[in-house]
Amino acid sequence: MVLYNDAKYLTQVEHNNFQQERSPGWVPPDSGIYRCVHCGDEIAANKGNPLPPQNHHQHNPPAPIRWKLVAVAVQK
Ligand SMILES: [Zn+2]
């Protein structure tokens, strides 16, 4: 679960990018926070840098890592 202190810096939006499950190694077009849909592990990802590989963490029972966008950093 992403934590925050001041809600004035957050805006809830509807966008298809938040609905997609991304594979390890996928290159995000924006910087943001991604969450593993199987275990809830969260990562910060930088625009243009691949998401962590399949061996980033393990699931028991085994399941593939699938990342889902939960927050985007708006860069100016
Ligand atoms: Zn996981």
PDB file of the backbone (N, CA, C, O) and the ligand in Angstrom, with CONECT records:
HET     ZN  A 101       1
ATOM      1  N   MET A   1       0.853  -1.184   0.000  1.00  0.00           N
ATOM      2  CA  MET A   1       0.000   0.000   0.000  1.00  0.00           C
ATOM      3  C   MET A   1       0.892   1.238   0.000  1.00  0.00           C
ATOM      4  O   MET A   1       1.777   1.381   0.844  1.00  0.00           O
ATOM      5  N   VAL A   2       0.655   2.101  -0.926  1.00  0.00           N
ATOM      6  CA  VAL A   2       1.422   3.344  -1.002  1.00  0.00           C
ATOM      7  C   VAL A   2       0.965   4.270   0.122  1.00  0.00           C
ATOM      8  O   VAL A   2      -0.233   4.469   0.321  1.00  0.00           O
ATOM      9  N   LEU A   3       1.909   4.825   0.841  1.00  0.00           N
ATOM     10  CA  LEU A   3       1.601   5.748   1.928  1.00  0.00           C
ATOM     11  C   LEU A   3       1.866   7.177   1.479  1.00  0.00           C
ATOM     12  O   LEU A   3       2.718   7.418   0.624  1.00  0.00           O
ATOM     13  N   TYR A   4       1.140   8.115   2.052  1.00  0.00           N
ATOM     14  CA  TYR A   4       1.369   9.520   1.743  1.00  0.00           C
ATOM     15  C   TYR A   4       1.027  10.341   2.975  1.00  0.00           C
ATOM     16  O   TYR A   4       0.369   9.864   3.900  1.00  0.00           O
ATOM     17  N   ASN A   5       1.487  11.586   2.968  1.00  0.00           N
ATOM     18  CA  ASN A   5       1.244  12.469   4.094  1.00  0.00           C
ATOM     19  C   ASN A   5       0.203  13.534   3.780  1.00  0.00           C
ATOM     20  O   ASN A   5      -0.663  13.825   4.604  1.00  0.00           O
ATOM     21  N   ASP A   6       0.289  14.110   2.596  1.00  0.00           N
ATOM     22  CA  ASP A   6      -0.572  15.251   2.288  1.00  0.00           C
ATOM     23  C   ASP A   6      -1.319  15.000   0.977  1.00  0.00           C
ATOM     24  O   ASP A   6      -0.709  14.993  -0.093  1.00  0.00           O
ATOM     25  N   ALA A   7      -2.618  14.798   1.053  1.00  0.00           N
ATOM     26  CA  ALA A   7      -3.429  14.446  -0.105  1.00  0.00           C
ATOM     27  C   ALA A   7      -3.489  15.546  -1.159  1.00  0.00           C
ATOM     28  O   ALA A   7      -3.915  15.290  -2.285  1.00  0.00           O
ATOM     29  N   LYS A   8      -3.077  16.750  -0.823  1.00  0.00           N
ATOM     30  CA  LYS A   8      -3.141  17.824  -1.822  1.00  0.00           C
ATOM     31  C   LYS A   8      -2.167  17.594  -2.975  1.00  0.00           C
ATOM     32  O   LYS A   8      -2.265  18.247  -4.014  1.00  0.00           O
ATOM     33  N   TYR A   9      -1.227  16.664  -2.792  1.00  0.00           N
ATOM     34  CA  TYR A   9      -0.275  16.364  -3.864  1.00  0.00           C
ATOM     35  C   TYR A   9      -0.688  15.153  -4.687  1.00  0.00           C
ATOM     36  O   TYR A   9       0.059  14.711  -5.559  1.00  0.00           O
ATOM     37  N   LEU A  10      -1.865  14.618  -4.418  1.00  0.00           N
ATOM     38  CA  LEU A  10      -2.361  13.448  -5.144  1.00  0.00           C
ATOM     39  C   LEU A  10      -3.650  13.809  -5.870  1.00  0.00           C
ATOM     40  O   LEU A  10      -4.492  14.529  -5.333  1.00  0.00           O
ATOM     41  N   THR A  11      -3.800  13.306  -7.094  1.00  0.00           N
ATOM     42  CA  THR A  11      -5.016  13.507  -7.863  1.00  0.00           C
ATOM     43  C   THR A  11      -5.447  12.164  -8.422  1.00  0.00           C
ATOM     44  O   THR A  11      -4.657  11.474  -9.067  1.00  0.00           O
ATOM     45  N   GLN A  12      -6.694  11.789  -8.178  1.00  0.00           N
ATOM     46  CA  GLN A  12      -7.205  10.522  -8.679  1.00  0.00           C
ATOM     47  C   GLN A  12      -7.629  10.693 -10.135  1.00  0.00           C
ATOM     48  O   GLN A  12      -8.401  11.594 -10.462  1.00  0.00           O
ATOM     49  N   VAL A  13      -7.121   9.825 -11.002  1.00  0.00           N
ATOM     50  CA  VAL A  13      -7.454   9.898 -12.421  1.00  0.00           C
ATOM     51  C   VAL A  13      -7.805   8.509 -12.943  1.00  0.00           C
ATOM     52  O   VAL A  13      -7.415   7.493 -12.369  1.00  0.00           O
ATOM     53  N   GLU A  14      -8.547   8.492 -14.041  1.00  0.00           N
ATOM     54  CA  GLU A  14      -8.842   7.240 -14.742  1.00  0.00           C
ATOM     55  C   GLU A  14      -7.982   7.222 -15.994  1.00  0.00           C
ATOM     56  O   GLU A  14      -8.081   8.120 -16.830  1.00  0.00           O
ATOM     57  N   HIS A  15      -7.143   6.211 -16.129  1.00  0.00           N
ATOM     58  CA  HIS A  15      -6.320   6.077 -17.331  1.00  0.00           C
ATOM     59  C   HIS A  15      -6.022   4.602 -17.542  1.00  0.00           C
ATOM     60  O   HIS A  15      -5.811   3.853 -16.588  1.00  0.00           O
ATOM     61  N   ASN A  16      -6.008   4.203 -18.786  1.00  0.00           N
ATOM     62  CA  ASN A  16      -5.770   2.799 -19.132  1.00  0.00           C
ATOM     63  C   ASN A  16      -4.445   2.274 -18.580  1.00  0.00           C
ATOM     64  O   ASN A  16      -4.335   1.086 -18.276  1.00  0.00           O
ATOM     65  N   ASN A  17      -3.451   3.130 -18.449  1.00  0.00           N
ATOM     66  CA  ASN A  17      -2.140   2.678 -17.950  1.00  0.00           C
ATOM     67  C   ASN A  17      -2.233   2.066 -16.552  1.00  0.00           C
ATOM     68  O   ASN A  17      -1.411   1.226 -16.185  1.00  0.00           O
ATOM     69  N   PHE A  18      -3.225   2.482 -15.778  1.00  0.00           N
ATOM     70  CA  PHE A  18      -3.373   1.949 -14.422  1.00  0.00           C
ATOM     71  C   PHE A  18      -4.020   0.560 -14.432  1.00  0.00           C
ATOM     72  O   PHE A  18      -3.986  -0.143 -13.422  1.00  0.00           O
ATOM     73  N   GLN A  19      -4.599   0.167 -15.550  1.00  0.00           N
ATOM     74  CA  GLN A  19      -5.305  -1.119 -15.630  1.00  0.00           C
ATOM     75  C   GLN A  19      -4.423  -2.247 -16.149  1.00  0.00           C
ATOM     76  O   GLN A  19      -4.760  -3.420 -15.985  1.00  0.00           O
ATOM     77  N   GLN A  20      -3.303  -1.909 -16.770  1.00  0.00           N
ATOM     78  CA  GLN A  20      -2.454  -2.900 -17.423  1.00  0.00           C
ATOM     79  C   GLN A  20      -1.517  -3.580 -16.429  1.00  0.00           C
ATOM     80  O   GLN A  20      -0.965  -2.933 -15.539  1.00  0.00           O
ATOM     81  N   GLU A  21      -1.344  -4.890 -16.591  1.00  0.00           N
ATOM     82  CA  GLU A  21      -0.324  -5.622 -15.837  1.00  0.00           C
ATOM     83  C   GLU A  21       0.915  -5.715 -16.719  1.00  0.00           C
ATOM     84  O   GLU A  21       0.845  -6.152 -17.867  1.00  0.00           O
ATOM     85  N   ARG A  22       2.055  -5.297 -16.161  1.00  0.00           N
ATOM     86  CA  ARG A  22       3.300  -5.232 -16.933  1.00  0.00           C
ATOM     87  C   ARG A  22       4.240  -6.363 -16.532  1.00  0.00           C
ATOM     88  O   ARG A  22       4.284  -6.771 -15.371  1.00  0.00           O
ATOM     89  N   SER A  23       4.979  -6.854 -17.495  1.00  0.00           N
ATOM     90  CA  SER A  23       5.936  -7.933 -17.271  1.00  0.00           C
ATOM     91  C   SER A  23       7.259  -7.388 -16.755  1.00  0.00           C
ATOM     92  O   SER A  23       7.579  -6.219 -16.970  1.00  0.00           O
ATOM     93  N   PRO A  24       8.040  -8.244 -16.064  1.00  0.00           N
ATOM     94  CA  PRO A  24       9.401  -7.858 -15.698  1.00  0.00           C
ATOM     95  C   PRO A  24      10.161  -7.414 -16.955  1.00  0.00           C
ATOM     96  O   PRO A  24      10.031  -8.020 -18.019  1.00  0.00           O
ATOM     97  N   GLY A  25      10.944  -6.363 -16.815  1.00  0.00           N
ATOM     98  CA  GLY A  25      11.725  -5.868 -17.938  1.00  0.00           C
ATOM     99  C   GLY A  25      11.010  -4.885 -18.835  1.00  0.00           C
ATOM    100  O   GLY A  25      11.623  -4.280 -19.714  1.00  0.00           O
ATOM    101  N   TRP A  26       9.711  -4.723 -18.617  1.00  0.00           N
ATOM    102  CA  TRP A  26       8.967  -3.741 -19.415  1.00  0.00           C
ATOM    103  C   TRP A  26       9.504  -2.337 -19.116  1.00  0.00           C
ATOM    104  O   TRP A  26       9.845  -2.036 -17.973  1.00  0.00           O
ATOM    105  N   VAL A  27       9.578  -1.491 -20.126  1.00  0.00           N
ATOM    106  CA  VAL A  27      10.139  -0.150 -19.957  1.00  0.00           C
ATOM    107  C   VAL A  27       9.006   0.864 -19.779  1.00  0.00           C
ATOM    108  O   VAL A  27       8.244   1.114 -20.713  1.00  0.00           O
ATOM    109  N   PRO A  28       8.896   1.448 -18.578  1.00  0.00           N
ATOM    110  CA  PRO A  28       7.795   2.380 -18.320  1.00  0.00           C
ATOM    111  C   PRO A  28       8.015   3.738 -19.000  1.00  0.00           C
ATOM    112  O   PRO A  28       9.140   4.238 -19.034  1.00  0.00           O
ATOM    113  N   PRO A  29       6.956   4.328 -19.535  1.00  0.00           N
ATOM    114  CA  PRO A  29       7.063   5.628 -20.194  1.00  0.00           C
ATOM    115  C   PRO A  29       7.055   6.798 -19.204  1.00  0.00           C
ATOM    116  O   PRO A  29       7.328   7.938 -19.579  1.00  0.00           O
ATOM    117  N   ASP A  30       6.742   6.508 -17.950  1.00  0.00           N
ATOM    118  CA  ASP A  30       6.713   7.533 -16.902  1.00  0.00           C
ATOM    119  C   ASP A  30       7.356   6.974 -15.643  1.00  0.00           C
ATOM    120  O   ASP A  30       7.382   5.759 -15.447  1.00  0.00           O
ATOM    121  N   SER A  31       7.870   7.836 -14.797  1.00  0.00           N
ATOM    122  CA  SER A  31       8.353   7.417 -13.483  1.00  0.00           C
ATOM    123  C   SER A  31       7.160   7.234 -12.561  1.00  0.00           C
ATOM    124  O   SER A  31       6.183   7.977 -12.643  1.00  0.00           O
ATOM    125  N   GLY A  32       7.245   6.240 -11.682  1.00  0.00           N
ATOM    126  CA  GLY A  32       6.126   6.024 -10.788  1.00  0.00           C
ATOM    127  C   GLY A  32       6.334   4.850  -9.859  1.00  0.00           C
ATOM    128  O   GLY A  32       7.438   4.317  -9.741  1.00  0.00           O
ATOM    129  N   ILE A  33       5.248   4.452  -9.196  1.00  0.00           N
ATOM    130  CA  ILE A  33       5.254   3.337  -8.264  1.00  0.00           C
ATOM    131  C   ILE A  33       4.455   2.200  -8.878  1.00  0.00           C
ATOM    132  O   ILE A  33       3.333   2.391  -9.348  1.00  0.00           O
ATOM    133  N   TYR A  34       5.049   1.020  -8.866  1.00  0.00           N
ATOM    134  CA  TYR A  34       4.395  -0.182  -9.370  1.00  0.00           C
ATOM    135  C   TYR A  34       4.240  -1.180  -8.237  1.00  0.00           C
ATOM    136  O   TYR A  34       5.052  -1.228  -7.313  1.00  0.00           O
ATOM    137  N   ARG A  35       3.177  -1.980  -8.326  1.00  0.00           N
ATOM    138  CA  ARG A  35       2.852  -2.962  -7.288  1.00  0.00           C
ATOM    139  C   ARG A  35       2.718  -4.337  -7.926  1.00  0.00           C
ATOM    140  O   ARG A  35       2.062  -4.488  -8.957  1.00  0.00           O
ATOM    141  N   CYS A  36       3.343  -5.343  -7.310  1.00  0.00           N
ATOM    142  CA  CYS A  36       3.188  -6.721  -7.794  1.00  0.00           C
ATOM    143  C   CYS A  36       1.773  -7.193  -7.461  1.00  0.00           C
ATOM    144  O   CYS A  36       1.350  -7.135  -6.306  1.00  0.00           O
ATOM    145  N   VAL A  37       1.043  -7.661  -8.476  1.00  0.00           N
ATOM    146  CA  VAL A  37      -0.356  -8.037  -8.267  1.00  0.00           C
ATOM    147  C   VAL A  37      -0.493  -9.307  -7.429  1.00  0.00           C
ATOM    148  O   VAL A  37      -1.565  -9.567  -6.882  1.00  0.00           O
ATOM    149  N   HIS A  38       0.571 -10.102  -7.319  1.00  0.00           N
ATOM    150  CA  HIS A  38       0.490 -11.351  -6.562  1.00  0.00           C
ATOM    151  C   HIS A  38       0.777 -11.162  -5.077  1.00  0.00           C
ATOM    152  O   HIS A  38       0.128 -11.792  -4.241  1.00  0.00           O
ATOM    153  N   CYS A  39       1.747 -10.299  -4.732  1.00  0.00           N
ATOM    154  CA  CYS A  39       2.163 -10.228  -3.326  1.00  0.00           C
ATOM    155  C   CYS A  39       2.110  -8.812  -2.744  1.00  0.00           C
ATOM    156  O   CYS A  39       2.265  -8.640  -1.535  1.00  0.00           O
ATOM    157  N   GLY A  40       1.896  -7.813  -3.577  1.00  0.00           N
ATOM    158  CA  GLY A  40       1.792  -6.452  -3.055  1.00  0.00           C
ATOM    159  C   GLY A  40       3.123  -5.745  -2.889  1.00  0.00           C
ATOM    160  O   GLY A  40       3.156  -4.613  -2.406  1.00  0.00           O
ATOM    161  N   ASP A  41       4.225  -6.380  -3.278  1.00  0.00           N
ATOM    162  CA  ASP A  41       5.526  -5.713  -3.224  1.00  0.00           C
ATOM    163  C   ASP A  41       5.474  -4.472  -4.115  1.00  0.00           C
ATOM    164  O   ASP A  41       4.923  -4.510  -5.215  1.00  0.00           O
ATOM    165  N   GLU A  42       6.044  -3.389  -3.638  1.00  0.00           N
ATOM    166  CA  GLU A  42       6.010  -2.132  -4.391  1.00  0.00           C
ATOM    167  C   GLU A  42       7.424  -1.686  -4.729  1.00  0.00           C
ATOM    168  O   GLU A  42       8.369  -1.895  -3.969  1.00  0.00           O
ATOM    169  N   ILE A  43       7.533  -1.065  -5.894  1.00  0.00           N
ATOM    170  CA  ILE A  43       8.828  -0.539  -6.337  1.00  0.00           C
ATOM    171  C   ILE A  43       8.636   0.866  -6.900  1.00  0.00           C
ATOM    172  O   ILE A  43       7.547   1.233  -7.340  1.00  0.00           O
ATOM    173  N   ALA A  44       9.720   1.642  -6.875  1.00  0.00           N
ATOM    174  CA  ALA A  44       9.769   2.905  -7.597  1.00  0.00           C
ATOM    175  C   ALA A  44      10.479   2.641  -8.911  1.00  0.00           C
ATOM    176  O   ALA A  44      11.571   2.075  -8.929  1.00  0.00           O
ATOM    177  N   ALA A  45       9.865   3.049 -10.005  1.00  0.00           N
ATOM    178  CA  ALA A  45      10.439   2.816 -11.335  1.00  0.00           C
ATOM    179  C   ALA A  45      10.711   4.155 -12.006  1.00  0.00           C
ATOM    180  O   ALA A  45       9.917   5.091 -11.915  1.00  0.00           O
ATOM    181  N   ASN A  46      11.840   4.221 -12.674  1.00  0.00           N
ATOM    182  CA  ASN A  46      12.199   5.439 -13.392  1.00  0.00           C
ATOM    183  C   ASN A  46      11.851   5.330 -14.867  1.00  0.00           C
ATOM    184  O   ASN A  46      12.045   4.289 -15.494  1.00  0.00           O
ATOM    185  N   LYS A  47      11.336   6.419 -15.404  1.00  0.00           N
ATOM    186  CA  LYS A  47      11.012   6.517 -16.826  1.00  0.00           C
ATOM    187  C   LYS A  47      12.191   6.024 -17.670  1.00  0.00           C
ATOM    188  O   LYS A  47      13.323   6.475 -17.494  1.00  0.00           O
ATOM    189  N   GLY A  48      11.915   5.104 -18.577  1.00  0.00           N
ATOM    190  CA  GLY A  48      12.938   4.622 -19.500  1.00  0.00           C
ATOM    191  C   GLY A  48      13.819   3.513 -18.969  1.00  0.00           C
ATOM    192  O   GLY A  48      14.604   2.946 -19.729  1.00  0.00           O
ATOM    193  N   ASN A  49      13.716   3.180 -17.684  1.00  0.00           N
ATOM    194  CA  ASN A  49      14.505   2.088 -17.101  1.00  0.00           C
ATOM    195  C   ASN A  49      13.608   0.866 -16.919  1.00  0.00           C
ATOM    196  O   ASN A  49      12.503   0.998 -16.393  1.00  0.00           O
ATOM    197  N   PRO A  50      14.051  -0.317 -17.339  1.00  0.00           N
ATOM    198  CA  PRO A  50      13.204  -1.518 -17.270  1.00  0.00           C
ATOM    199  C   PRO A  50      12.753  -1.837 -15.836  1.00  0.00           C
ATOM    200  O   PRO A  50      13.490  -1.619 -14.875  1.00  0.00           O
ATOM    201  N   LEU A  51      11.531  -2.356 -15.721  1.00  0.00           N
ATOM    202  CA  LEU A  51      11.056  -2.862 -14.429  1.00  0.00           C
ATOM    203  C   LEU A  51      11.943  -4.044 -14.020  1.00  0.00           C
ATOM    204  O   LEU A  51      12.547  -4.684 -14.881  1.00  0.00           O
ATOM    205  N   PRO A  52      12.029  -4.342 -12.710  1.00  0.00           N
ATOM    206  CA  PRO A  52      12.902  -5.423 -12.235  1.00  0.00           C
ATOM    207  C   PRO A  52      12.610  -6.766 -12.917  1.00  0.00           C
ATOM    208  O   PRO A  52      11.486  -7.021 -13.350  1.00  0.00           O
ATOM    209  N   PRO A  53      13.647  -7.625 -13.008  1.00  0.00           N
ATOM    210  CA  PRO A  53      13.496  -8.921 -13.687  1.00  0.00           C
ATOM    211  C   PRO A  53      12.676  -9.913 -12.868  1.00  0.00           C
ATOM    212  O   PRO A  53      12.332  -9.656 -11.714  1.00  0.00           O
ATOM    213  N   GLN A  54      12.371 -11.054 -13.490  1.00  0.00           N
ATOM    214  CA  GLN A  54      11.548 -12.091 -12.854  1.00  0.00           C
ATOM    215  C   GLN A  54      12.150 -12.575 -11.535  1.00  0.00           C
ATOM    216  O   GLN A  54      11.411 -13.004 -10.649  1.00  0.00           O
ATOM    217  N   ASN A  55      13.474 -12.517 -11.386  1.00  0.00           N
ATOM    218  CA  ASN A  55      14.105 -12.996 -10.144  1.00  0.00           C
ATOM    219  C   ASN A  55      14.182 -11.911  -9.069  1.00  0.00           C
ATOM    220  O   ASN A  55      14.894 -12.072  -8.078  1.00  0.00           O
ATOM    221  N   HIS A  56      13.458 -10.813  -9.259  1.00  0.00           N
ATOM    222  CA  HIS A  56      13.445  -9.728  -8.264  1.00  0.00           C
ATOM    223  C   HIS A  56      12.990 -10.225  -6.898  1.00  0.00           C
ATOM    224  O   HIS A  56      13.594  -9.886  -5.880  1.00  0.00           O
ATOM    225  N   HIS A  57      11.934 -11.021  -6.870  1.00  0.00           N
ATOM    226  CA  HIS A  57      11.462 -11.647  -5.641  1.00  0.00           C
ATOM    227  C   HIS A  57      10.708 -12.931  -6.001  1.00  0.00           C
ATOM    228  O   HIS A  57      10.354 -13.152  -7.159  1.00  0.00           O
ATOM    229  N   GLN A  58      10.469 -13.769  -4.991  1.00  0.00           N
ATOM    230  CA  GLN A  58       9.850 -15.072  -5.221  1.00  0.00           C
ATOM    231  C   GLN A  58       8.450 -15.107  -4.601  1.00  0.00           C
ATOM    232  O   GLN A  58       8.164 -14.429  -3.614  1.00  0.00           O
ATOM    233  N   HIS A  59       7.587 -15.927  -5.222  1.00  0.00           N
ATOM    234  CA  HIS A  59       6.244 -16.170  -4.673  1.00  0.00           C
ATOM    235  C   HIS A  59       6.141 -17.629  -4.251  1.00  0.00           C
ATOM    236  O   HIS A  59       6.725 -18.511  -4.879  1.00  0.00           O
ATOM    237  N   ASN A  60       5.393 -17.871  -3.185  1.00  0.00           N
ATOM    238  CA  ASN A  60       5.152 -19.235  -2.730  1.00  0.00           C
ATOM    239  C   ASN A  60       3.661 -19.410  -2.466  1.00  0.00           C
ATOM    240  O   ASN A  60       3.141 -18.849  -1.501  1.00  0.00           O
ATOM    241  N   PRO A  61       2.955 -20.185  -3.313  1.00  0.00           N
ATOM    242  CA  PRO A  61       3.458 -20.991  -4.424  1.00  0.00           C
ATOM    243  C   PRO A  61       3.943 -20.110  -5.580  1.00  0.00           C
ATOM    244  O   PRO A  61       3.557 -18.946  -5.689  1.00  0.00           O
ATOM    245  N   PRO A  62       4.797 -20.683  -6.442  1.00  0.00           N
ATOM    246  CA  PRO A  62       5.374 -19.904  -7.532  1.00  0.00           C
ATOM    247  C   PRO A  62       4.314 -19.247  -8.409  1.00  0.00           C
ATOM    248  O   PRO A  62       3.305 -19.861  -8.753  1.00  0.00           O
ATOM    249  N   ALA A  63       4.562 -17.995  -8.761  1.00  0.00           N
ATOM    250  CA  ALA A  63       3.689 -17.247  -9.667  1.00  0.00           C
ATOM    251  C   ALA A  63       4.553 -16.170 -10.308  1.00  0.00           C
ATOM    252  O   ALA A  63       5.479 -15.655  -9.682  1.00  0.00           O
ATOM    253  N   PRO A  64       4.252 -15.835 -11.539  1.00  0.00           N
ATOM    254  CA  PRO A  64       5.064 -14.832 -12.214  1.00  0.00           C
ATOM    255  C   PRO A  64       4.858 -13.445 -11.612  1.00  0.00           C
ATOM    256  O   PRO A  64       3.775 -13.122 -11.123  1.00  0.00           O
ATOM    257  N   ILE A  65       5.902 -12.641 -11.653  1.00  0.00           N
ATOM    258  CA  ILE A  65       5.785 -11.251 -11.220  1.00  0.00           C
ATOM    259  C   ILE A  65       5.037 -10.475 -12.301  1.00  0.00           C
ATOM    260  O   ILE A  65       5.385 -10.517 -13.482  1.00  0.00           O
ATOM    261  N   ARG A  66       4.000  -9.767 -11.858  1.00  0.00           N
ATOM    262  CA  ARG A  66       3.254  -8.882 -12.766  1.00  0.00           C
ATOM    263  C   ARG A  66       3.116  -7.538 -12.058  1.00  0.00           C
ATOM    264  O   ARG A  66       2.582  -7.460 -10.952  1.00  0.00           O
ATOM    265  N   TRP A  67       3.603  -6.482 -12.708  1.00  0.00           N
ATOM    266  CA  TRP A  67       3.593  -5.155 -12.094  1.00  0.00           C
ATOM    267  C   TRP A  67       2.402  -4.339 -12.576  1.00  0.00           C
ATOM    268  O   TRP A  67       2.054  -4.360 -13.756  1.00  0.00           O
ATOM    269  N   LYS A  68       1.781  -3.616 -11.642  1.00  0.00           N
ATOM    270  CA  LYS A  68       0.650  -2.757 -11.985  1.00  0.00           C
ATOM    271  C   LYS A  68       0.920  -1.360 -11.425  1.00  0.00           C
ATOM    272  O   LYS A  68       1.291  -1.201 -10.261  1.00  0.00           O
ATOM    273  N   LEU A  69       0.729  -0.368 -12.266  1.00  0.00           N
ATOM    274  CA  LEU A  69       0.982   1.027 -11.901  1.00  0.00           C
ATOM    275  C   LEU A  69      -0.007   1.498 -10.843  1.00  0.00           C
ATOM    276  O   LEU A  69      -1.214   1.301 -10.989  1.00  0.00           O
ATOM    277  N   VAL A  70       0.497   2.120  -9.777  1.00  0.00           N
ATOM    278  CA  VAL A  70      -0.395   2.674  -8.749  1.00  0.00           C
ATOM    279  C   VAL A  70      -0.244   4.185  -8.596  1.00  0.00           C
ATOM    280  O   VAL A  70      -1.161   4.843  -8.105  1.00  0.00           O
ATOM    281  N   ALA A  71       0.883   4.746  -9.003  1.00  0.00           N
ATOM    282  CA  ALA A  71       1.083   6.194  -8.904  1.00  0.00           C
ATOM    283  C   ALA A  71       2.109   6.636  -9.925  1.00  0.00           C
ATOM    284  O   ALA A  71       3.078   5.926 -10.194  1.00  0.00           O
ATOM    285  N   VAL A  72       1.896   7.802 -10.487  1.00  0.00           N
ATOM    286  CA  VAL A  72       2.814   8.375 -11.486  1.00  0.00           C
ATOM    287  C   VAL A  72       3.403   9.659 -10.932  1.00  0.00           C
ATOM    288  O   VAL A  72       2.696  10.471 -10.336  1.00  0.00           O
ATOM    289  N   ALA A  73       4.705   9.837 -11.134  1.00  0.00           N
ATOM    290  CA  ALA A  73       5.364  11.098 -10.806  1.00  0.00           C
ATOM    291  C   ALA A  73       5.235  12.023 -12.019  1.00  0.00           C
ATOM    292  O   ALA A  73       5.694  11.688 -13.110  1.00  0.00           O
ATOM    293  N   VAL A  74       4.619  13.170 -11.826  1.00  0.00           N
ATOM    294  CA  VAL A  74       4.448  14.123 -12.924  1.00  0.00           C
ATOM    295  C   VAL A  74       5.698  14.995 -12.995  1.00  0.00           C
ATOM    296  O   VAL A  74       5.983  15.790 -12.101  1.00  0.00           O
ATOM    297  N   GLN A  75       6.432  14.815 -14.094  1.00  0.00           N
ATOM    298  CA  GLN A  75       7.683  15.565 -14.275  1.00  0.00           C
ATOM    299  C   GLN A  75       7.436  16.776 -15.166  1.00  0.00           C
ATOM    300  O   GLN A  75       6.676  16.718 -16.133  1.00  0.00           O
ATOM    301  N   LYS A  76       8.095  17.870 -14.813  1.00  0.00           N
ATOM    302  CA  LYS A  76       7.936  19.110 -15.594  1.00  0.00           C
ATOM    303  C   LYS A  76       9.215  19.461 -16.310  1.00  0.00           C
ATOM    304  O   LYS A  76       9.272  20.469 -17.014  1.00  0.00           O
TER     305      LYS A  76
HETATM  306 ZN    ZN A 101       5.257 -10.375  -5.999  1.00  0.00          ZN2+
END
